[in-house]
C-alpha cells in the first residue's frame, strides 16, 4: 500500500509576506508543532488499521466470501437449475408431445373427416330451404297483389263514392239547421240586447260618470285645501324653527366640539411622541450603544482572532496529516525491512541450507535474479 499522498493539485503554502498579521505568524509554528505531535500517533494507528484491514480482506474475507458464494450457489442455485434442466424441461416436453397426440391430432381428424362434410351438407340444406321459402313467399306476394288490384281496389272506390254522397247530404242538412239557428239567435237575443244597451244602459252610465266626476272634483278641492293648510303649519311650526336651531345653535356647538376634539388629538399625539422619544433614547443608551460597543471592541476582535486560530488549526491539521503520512510510510518501510532482516531472511537461509541442500547455499542478502525482490 502506498501511504504517500499526492501533492498534485494541493494549494501552495502561504507566504508570510502576503500581508498576514503578526498574530497569524506568531501562532502558526507552535500550533503546527503541537498538532503534528498529536496527529502522528493517530495517523500511524490509522495506517496500521488500513494495512491490517486490507490484509484481513485479502487473506480472510475474500476467500471466505468466495467459499460462501460457492456454497450458496451449490445449495440454492444448482439444485433448482438441475431440477429445471433434468426434470421440469423433459416432463414439459413429454406432456406437450402427449397433449399433441391426444388432443391436437384427434381434433384435426374430427374436423377434416366429420365436421367439414357435416358443415357442407348443412349449407346445402339451408340453401335448398331458402330457395323453397323464396318460391313460396313469391307466389304468396303475387296472389296478394292480384287480390288487391282486382277485388279490394273496386270495393274501395265504391265505398268512397258512397261515403262522399252521404257526406254531401249531411252537409246540406247541417247548413240548413245552422241558418235557422242563426236567425233565431239574432232576432231573439242580439237585437234586444243592442236596443237595451243603446236606450237604457248608455244614458244610465253617462249619468253615473257625471256624478262620480263631480264628487271627485269636490274631494280634490277639499284635499288641496287641507294639504295647503298642513304645509303652511309644518313650515312655520317645524321647518323654520329647525333651520334656525341648526344655524344659530347646533353649528357653533359642533364647531366648538370639533376644535376641542382636534386639540385633544394633538395633545394625545404629542404625549405619545414624547413617550416614544424618551423610550427610544432610553433603549438606545441602555442597550443599543453598549451592544454596539461590545460588538465593535470585544466580539469582533475575538471573532477575528478565533477565525485566524481556527484556520491555522485546520491548515495545521492538514499539513500534520500529510507529514504524519510520510512519517508513517517511513516507519512502515523500516519495520518491514527490520522484519525481513530479523525473520524472513534467516528463515529463507535456513530453508535453503537445511530444507533444500541440493540447491546450493547463498548468503542471506543474496538474490535469485535481478527481477526478484525479497
C-alpha positions in Angstrom: 0.0 0.0 0.0 1.2 3.5 -0.9 0.7 5.7 2.1 2.3 8.7 0.4 -0.3 11.4 -0.5 0.0 13.0 -3.9 0.9 16.7 -4.0 -0.7 17.4 -7.4 -3.5 20.0 -7.1 -2.5 20.9 -3.5 -2.6 24.7 -2.8 0.9 26.2 -2.2 1.9 27.2 1.3 1.1 30.7 2.2 3.8 33.3 2.1 4.3 35.4 5.2 4.9 38.4 3.2 1.4 38.3 1.7 0.1 40.7 4.3 -0.9 38.3 7.2 -0.9 39.8 10.7 1.6 39.2 13.3 -0.8 37.1 15.3 -1.0 34.6 12.5 2.7 34.4 12.1 3.1 34.1 15.9 0.7 31.2 16.4 1.4 29.2 13.2 4.6 27.4 14.1 3.6 26.4 17.7 0.2 25.2 16.5 1.7 23.1 13.8 4.2 21.6 16.2 1.6 20.7 18.7 -0.8 19.4 16.1 2.0 17.3 14.5 2.8 15.7 17.9 -0.8 14.9 18.4 -1.6 13.7 14.9 1.4 11.4 14.2 0.3 8.6 16.6 -3.3 8.8 15.2 -2.0 8.6 11.6 0.3 5.7 12.4 -2.6 3.8 14.1 -4.9 4.7 11.1 -2.3 3.4 8.6 -1.8 0.2 10.7 -5.5 -0.3 10.7 -5.7 0.2 7.0 -2.9 -2.3 6.3 -4.4 -4.8 8.7 -7.9 -4.3 7.1 -6.5 -4.9 3.6 -4.5 -7.9 4.8 -7.6 -9.3 6.5 -9.7 -8.6 3.4 -7.2 -10.3 1.0 -6.4 -13.3 3.3 -9.6 -14.0 5.1 -12.7 -12.1 4.0 -12.3 -12.6 0.2 -11.7 -16.4 0.4 -14.5 -16.7 3.0 -16.8 -14.7 0.7 -15.9 -16.8 -2.3 -16.5 -20.0 -0.3 -19.8 -18.7 0.9 -20.8 -17.7 -2.6 -19.9 -21.2 -3.9 -21.7 -22.8 -1.0 -24.8 -20.6 -1.7 -24.7 -21.5 -5.4 -24.3 -25.2 -4.6 -27.1 -25.1 -2.0 -29.7 -22.9 -3.7 -28.9 -22.2 -7.4 -27.5 -25.5 -8.6 -30.4 -27.7 -7.3 -33.0 -25.5 -8.9 -31.0 -25.3 -12.1 -30.6 -29.1 -12.2 -34.3 -29.6 -11.3 -35.3 -27.3 -14.2 -32.9 -28.8 -16.7 -33.2 -32.5 -15.9 -36.8 -32.8 -14.6 -39.1 -29.9 -15.5 -37.9 -29.4 -19.1 -38.2 -33.2 -20.0 -41.5 -33.5 -18.2 -42.8 -30.4 -20.0 -41.7 -31.7 -23.4 -43.3 -35.1 -22.7 -46.6 -33.5 -21.6 -46.5 -31.3 -24.7 -46.0 -34.3 -27.0 -48.7 -36.3 -25.2 -51.1 -33.3 -25.4 -50.4 -33.0 -29.1 -51.0 -36.7 -29.8 -54.1 -36.9 -27.6 -55.8 -33.6 -28.3 -54.5 -31.8 -31.4 -54.3 -34.9 -33.8 -57.8 -36.2 -32.9 -59.2 -32.7 -33.2 -57.7 -32.3 -36.7 -59.0 -35.7 -37.8 -62.5 -34.9 -36.4 -62.5 -31.5 -38.2 -61.3 -33.0 -41.5 -63.4 -36.2 -41.7 -66.6 -35.3 -39.7 -67.2 -31.6 -39.2 -66.3 -30.4 -42.7 -68.7 -32.8 -44.5 -71.5 -32.1 -42.0 -71.0 -28.4 -42.4 -71.1 -28.6 -46.2 -74.3 -30.7 -46.0 -75.9 -28.2 -43.6 -75.0 -25.4 -46.0 -76.6 -27.3 -49.0 -79.8 -27.9 -46.9 -80.0 -24.3 -45.8 -79.6 -23.1 -49.5 -82.4 -25.5 -50.6 -84.8 -24.4 -47.8 -84.1 -20.8 -48.7 -85.0 -21.4 -52.3 -88.2 -23.1 -51.3 -89.2 -20.3 -49.0 -88.4 -17.7 -51.6 -90.6 -19.5 -54.2 -93.4 -19.9 -51.6 -93.4 -16.3 -50.4 -93.0 -15.0 -54.0 -96.2 -16.8 -55.1 -98.0 -15.6 -52.0 -97.0 -12.0 -52.7 -98.2 -12.3 -56.3 -101.6 -13.6 -55.1 -101.9 -10.8 -52.6 -101.1 -8.2 -55.3 -103.7 -9.7 -57.7 -106.4 -9.7 -54.9 -105.6 -6.1 -54.2 -105.8 -5.0 -57.8 -108.9 -7.0 -58.8 -111.0 -7.1 -55.7 -110.1 -4.7 -53.0 -109.5 -1.6 -55.2 -113.1 -1.7 -56.8 -114.6 -2.3 -53.4 -112.7 0.7 -52.0 -113.7 3.0 -54.9 -117.4 2.1 -54.4 -117.2 2.7 -50.6 -115.5 6.0 -51.2 -118.3 7.2 -53.6 -121.0 6.1 -51.1 -119.3 7.9 -48.2 -118.9 11.0 -50.4 -122.7 11.1 -51.2 -123.7 10.6 -47.6 -121.3 13.4 -46.6 -123.0 15.8 -49.1 -126.4 15.0 -47.8 -125.3 15.5 -44.2 -123.6 18.8 -45.1 -126.7 20.1 -46.8 -128.8 19.3 -43.7 -126.3 20.9 -41.4 -126.2 24.1 -43.4 -130.0 24.4 -43.2 -130.1 23.8 -39.4 -127.2 26.4 -38.9 -129.1 29.1 -40.9 -132.2 28.6 -38.9 -130.4 28.7 -35.5 -128.5 31.8 -36.6 -131.7 33.7 -37.5 -133.4 32.6 -34.2 -130.4 33.8 -32.1 -130.1 37.1 -34.0 -133.8 38.1 -33.6 -134.4 36.6 -30.1 -131.1 37.7 -28.3 -128.8 40.0 -30.2 -131.3 42.7 -31.4 -133.0 43.1 -27.9 -129.6 43.3 -26.3 -128.4 46.0 -28.7 -131.6 48.0 -28.0 -131.2 47.7 -24.2 -127.6 48.9 -24.4 -128.4 51.9 -26.7 -131.6 53.1 -25.0 -131.1 52.2 -21.3 -127.5 51.3 -20.2 -125.7 54.1 -22.1 -127.7 57.1 -20.6 -127.5 55.5 -17.2 -123.7 55.1 -17.5 -123.3 58.7 -18.6 -125.3 59.9 -15.6 -123.2 57.8 -13.1 -119.9 59.0 -14.7 -121.0 62.7 -14.4 -121.9 62.1 -10.7 -118.6 60.4 -9.9 -116.7 63.2 -11.7 -118.4 65.9 -9.6 -117.8 64.1 -6.3 -114.1 63.6 -7.3 -113.7 67.4 -8.1 -115.2 68.3 -4.7 -112.9 65.8 -2.8 -109.9 67.1 -4.8 -110.6 70.7 -3.9 -111.0 69.7 -0.2 -107.8 67.7 -0.2 -105.9 70.6 -1.9 -107.1 73.0 0.8 -106.2 70.6 3.6 -102.7 70.0 2.1 -102.0 73.7 1.8 -103.0 74.4 5.4 -100.9 71.5 6.7 -97.9 72.5 4.6 -98.1 76.1 6.0 -98.4 74.8 9.5 -95.4 72.4 9.2 -93.3 75.0 7.5 -93.8 77.7 10.1 -94.1 75.4 13.2 -91.3 72.8 12.4 -89.0 73.6 9.4 -88.3 77.3 10.2 -87.5 76.7 13.9 -85.4 73.7 13.0 -83.3 75.7 10.4 -82.9 78.5 13.0 -81.8 76.0 15.6 -79.3 74.3 13.2 -77.9 77.6 12.0 -77.5 79.5 15.3 -77.1 76.8 17.9 -76.1 73.4 16.6 -73.5 74.7 14.1 -71.5 76.8 16.6 -71.7 74.0 19.2 -70.4 71.4 16.5 -67.6 73.7 15.5 -66.6 74.0 19.2 -66.7 70.3 19.7 -64.6 69.6 16.6 -62.0 72.2 17.7 -61.9 70.6 21.1 -61.5 67.1 19.6 -58.7 68.3 17.3 -56.9 69.8 20.3 -57.4 66.6 22.3 -56.0 64.5 19.5 -53.0 66.8 19.1 -52.3 66.7 22.9 -52.5 62.9 23.0 -50.3 62.6 19.9 -47.7 64.9 21.4 -47.8 62.9 24.7 -47.2 59.6 22.8 -44.5 61.2 20.7 -42.7 62.4 23.8 -43.1 58.9 25.4 -41.8 57.3 22.3 -38.8 59.6 22.0 -38.0 59.0 25.7 -38.2 55.2 25.3 -36.1 55.4 22.1 -33.3 57.3 23.7 -33.5 55.2 26.9 -33.3 51.9 25.0 -30.6 53.3 22.7 -28.4 54.5 25.6 -29.1 51.4 27.8 -29.0 48.6 25.2 -28.0 49.6 21.7 -24.9 51.7 22.4 -23.5 49.1 24.9 -24.3 46.3 22.4 -22.5 48.2 19.6 -19.5 48.9 21.8 -19.4 45.2 22.9 -19.6 44.1 19.2 -17.1 46.6 17.9 -14.5 46.4 20.7 -14.9 42.9 22.1 -16.8 40.4 19.9 -15.4 41.4 16.5 -11.7 41.3 17.6 -12.3 38.0 19.4 -14.1 36.6 16.4 -11.3 37.6 14.1 -8.8 36.0 16.4 -10.8 32.8 16.6 -11.2 32.7 12.9 -7.4 33.1 12.5 -6.8 30.4 15.1 -9.4 28.0 13.6 -8.0 28.5 10.1 -4.5 27.9 11.3 -5.6 24.8 13.3 -7.3 23.4 10.2 -4.3 24.1 8.0 -2.0 22.7 10.7 -4.2 19.5 10.8 -3.9 19.1 7.0 -0.2 19.7 7.0 0.4 17.5 10.0 -1.8 14.7 8.4 0.4 14.8 5.3 3.6 14.9 7.2 2.4 12.1 9.5 1.6 10.1 6.4 5.2 10.4 5.2 6.5 9.6 8.7 4.1 6.6 8.9 5.3 5.5 5.5 9.0 5.7 6.5 8.3 3.9 9.8 6.3 1.2 8.0 9.1 0.6 5.5 11.7 0.5 8.3 9.6 -2.1 10.2 9.1 -4.1 7.0 12.8 -4.2 6.4 13.5 -5.0 10.0 11.0 -7.8 9.9 12.6 -9.1 6.8 16.2 -8.9 8.2 15.2 -10.4 11.6 12.8 -13.2 10.5 12.3 -13.7 6.7 16.0 -13.8 5.6 17.1 -16.2 8.4 14.1 -18.5 7.7 14.9 -18.4 4.0 18.6 -19.1 4.6 17.7 -21.9 7.0 15.2 -23.4 4.4 17.8 -23.2 1.6 20.6 -24.5 3.8 18.8 -27.3 5.6 15.5 -28.0 3.8 16.9 -27.9 0.2 20.6 -28.6 0.4 20.9 -29.6 -3.3 20.1 -26.1 -4.5 23.2 -24.6 -3.0 23.9 -22.2 -0.2 23.5 -18.4 -0.6 24.2 -15.7 1.9 21.1 -14.1 3.5 21.4 -10.9 1.4 21.7 -12.7 -2.0 19.0 -12.6 -4.6 17.9 -15.2 -7.2 17.8 -12.7 -10.1 17.7 -9.1 -11.0 14.0 -9.0 -11.2 13.2 -10.7 -7.9 12.8 -8.9 -4.6 12.7 -10.3 -1.1 
